[in-house]
Structures are given as structure tokens and as C-alpha cells.
Amino acid sequence: MDNLMIIRFLLCKMFDVKEIDIVMMKSRKQNIVDARRLYVYYLLQFKKVKHAHIKKYVKGMHHSTSIYQYNIFEDQMDVCRLTKQRLITLLYYGDRAEWEYLKLKMRYPKEVLYDVNYKKTYQDIINHLK
């Protein structure tokens, strides 16, 4: 199972959006924009996708838009605890290796790393997908 597919699935569940909304630049609804922003941040920060290649993952997104989305997400992480919790939850369920790496790197305090929004359905569905 493709890791990005699991990440998109989790974003769909977390933000109550459809997968097509995450990978297409057609809507400006807040929950869709937030899901897409987290997806772009994940691609750039953890998958090391270059800004110029982001259009392969999000149809219609220009590289300058991905730079803007990345910077906005970084700013939100400094201000909003929920944004940081969503990222940690996404990594915990979708990319456990990155979550473990963050734990070792001590990028976030321990209480933030364990502030996972636990939903049994996430883990059950992901186990079913694998």
C-alpha cells in the first residue's frame, strides 16, 4: 500500500473531505484548504519533494503556492496547538518511521509527541489497508 495513499486517507478522515479535494486545487473551503496545506507540508518536509515538483501530487498547484502553503503551516505550528497535534497524529498513524525519527531528534517536546488524537478507527482501517 502506497504511503501517500494512507496519508491522504487519514487527511480525509481528519478533515472530513474527499481525496479528490486534497489533490485538486478546486475549492477554497477552510477544511479542504487545511487538509491540502498539511498534505503539502508533509510532502515537502518529510518526503523531500521539491517545490517545482509539487504539481505532480496536487494538480493545479504552482510552486509559489506550495511555498506559501508551507510557510503558512510553519507559522500556524508556532501559534496553534491543534495544527501541531494534527501533524503529529498524521505522522503517528501514517508514517510511523518519521514519528519515531522526530522522537529521536527531539524536535518537539515529549508531551507534544504523545499528544496523538487517538481514534481507534484510524488504526483499524490502516491495519486493514496494509
C-alpha positions in Angstrom: 0.0 0.0 0.0 1.3 3.4 -1.0 2.3 5.6 2.0 0.8 8.7 0.4 -2.5 6.9 -0.1 -2.6 6.3 3.6 -1.7 9.9 4.3 -4.5 11.1 2.0 -6.9 8.7 3.6 -6.1 10.0 7.1 -6.4 13.6 5.9 -9.9 12.7 4.5 -10.9 11.3 7.9 -9.3 14.1 10.0 -10.8 17.0 8.0 -13.9 15.3 6.6 -13.0 15.9 3.0 -12.8 13.8 -0.2 -9.5 12.7 -1.6 -10.1 14.5 -4.8 -10.4 17.7 -2.9 -6.9 17.3 -1.5 -5.2 16.5 -4.8 -7.0 19.1 -6.9 -7.0 22.9 -6.5 -10.7 23.5 -7.0 -12.1 24.5 -3.6 -11.3 27.2 -1.0 -13.4 25.8 1.8 -11.5 26.0 5.1 -11.3 22.3 5.9 -10.2 21.5 2.4 -7.5 24.1 2.4 -6.3 22.9 5.8 -6.1 19.3 4.7 -4.3 20.3 1.5 -1.9 22.5 3.4 -1.0 19.7 5.8 -0.5 17.4 2.8 1.8 19.8 1.1 3.8 20.3 4.3 4.1 16.6 4.7 5.3 16.2 1.1 7.9 19.0 1.3 9.1 18.4 4.9 9.1 14.6 5.2 9.1 13.2 1.6 11.6 15.9 0.4 9.5 16.7 -2.7 10.8 19.9 -4.3 8.5 22.9 -4.8 8.8 22.6 -8.6 7.5 19.0 -8.5 4.6 19.6 -6.2 2.2 19.8 -9.2 2.7 16.0 -9.6 1.0 15.5 -6.3 -1.5 18.4 -6.2 -3.0 19.1 -9.6 -3.0 22.8 -10.4 -0.7 23.9 -7.6 2.0 26.2 -8.7 5.4 26.1 -6.9 4.9 29.6 -5.4 1.6 28.4 -3.9 3.4 25.4 -2.3 6.0 27.8 -0.8 3.2 30.0 0.6 1.3 26.9 2.0 4.5 25.6 3.6 5.3 29.0 5.3 1.7 29.4 6.5 1.7 25.9 8.0 5.1 26.7 9.8 3.6 29.9 11.2 0.4 28.1 12.4 2.5 25.4 14.1 4.1 28.2 16.3 0.8 29.6 17.2 -1.8 26.8 17.2 -1.5 23.7 19.3 -4.2 21.9 17.1 -2.1 22.3 14.0 0.8 20.6 15.7 -1.4 17.9 17.1 -2.8 17.2 13.6 0.7 16.8 12.2 1.8 14.5 15.0 -1.4 12.5 14.6 -0.9 12.2 10.9 2.7 11.0 11.4 1.8 8.6 14.2 -0.8 6.8 12.1 0.5 7.4 8.5 4.3 7.4 8.8 5.5 5.8 12.0 9.1 5.9 10.9 9.0 9.7 10.7 7.2 9.9 14.0 10.0 7.8 15.6 12.6 10.0 13.9 11.1 13.1 15.4 11.1 11.4 18.8 14.8 10.7 18.4 15.6 14.1 17.1 13.7 15.7 19.9 12.3 18.3 17.5 9.2 18.6 19.7 8.8 18.3 23.4 7.7 14.8 24.7 4.2 15.9 25.6 3.6 17.2 22.1 4.8 13.9 20.5 2.4 11.9 22.7 -0.5 14.3 22.1 -1.9 12.0 19.5 -5.6 12.3 18.7 -6.3 8.6 19.1 -9.2 7.3 17.1 -9.4 3.5 17.1 -11.0 3.6 13.6 -7.8 5.2 12.1 -5.6 2.3 13.4 -8.2 -0.4 12.5 -8.7 0.9 8.9 -4.9 1.4 8.3 -4.3 -2.2 9.5 -7.0 -3.3 7.2 -5.4 -1.4 4.3 -1.9 -2.9 4.8 
